[in-house]
Amino acid sequence: MTPLHSPPAAVLAFDDEAPMAAALAQALGVPALPIARHRFPDGELKLRLPPALPPHVVLLRTLHPPNERLVELLIAAPAARELGARQLTLVCPYLAYMRQDIAFTPGEAVSQRHIGALLASRFDALVTVDPHLHRISRLDEVMPGCHAVALSAAPLVGAWLARQVERPLFIGPDEESAPWVRRAAAACTPAADHAVCTKQRHGDREVQVTLPAGLDCRGRAVVLIDDMASTGRTLIAAARLAFAAGAASVDVAVTHALFVGDAVDALQAAGIGRVWSTDCVPHPSNAISVAPLLAAAVPRA
Ligand code: R5P
């Protein structure tokens, strides 16, 4: 990888991320340039980039849904270099494939390491938000040779919640959510009450959550906080327990609003009130902008 040496001069982005591209470009003070896509009848993709690119290009791509977007990156990154970019920073608000971080049964591929290495081989730098780092502490452990920056939206989420909910009780649905819950609670004045559940996963949609012993939810405005919601089943299991323990209301705040399938309807059916998320993944629940956070972390020189 070439050393980082010049300020970013353009944001390259796909049409389905136009609002984030515009916000990021504005925060960086550079233009947003489009990548056009054509899908052939057999499913292959053709990408068209601006024909002449500046030395340092920021490529924006959030990895939800993950697989096709990874292919886009595999094509767009070398194409950008052929068109003049010598320095490539990937701004990837949601970095997929971080949860498979060990072989849970013999023979399972450790996707976190392999996808991390793949992106590290194509980009000089990567900026992301709340990647699911559970068994490693730093993203560069799985991104050799890449300047990898892992930001946290938890303080922004906490500050947002402090304005929406009076005297909230933040609950994380599993042990892995503890760092986000702590940081979000610390961003409130005074610091919000908080607790973390334990979780056992039995399948894609089967989870068993246990509230911490003695947690008093009676009459409380509970907010469940997690890095991501996919099927929503983790949040639903935690919400049911909170209501059973006397919570007056249960709302939800996540960094990454994947919300696949019937997730949002199922949350509502479980009695969950408001659902808020950052704009790392475009979704109707987006309420908290991370563009300034991302822009501030893009390498300038
Ligand atoms: C994993 O531990 C994550 O932090 C989330 O709790 C999990 O991915 C949520 O998945 P789902 O919404 O499918 O229960």
Residues whose N, C-alpha, C, O or C-beta is under 5 A from the ligand:
A	BS01	R5P	E176 D204 D226 D227 M228 A229 S230 T231 G232 R233 T234
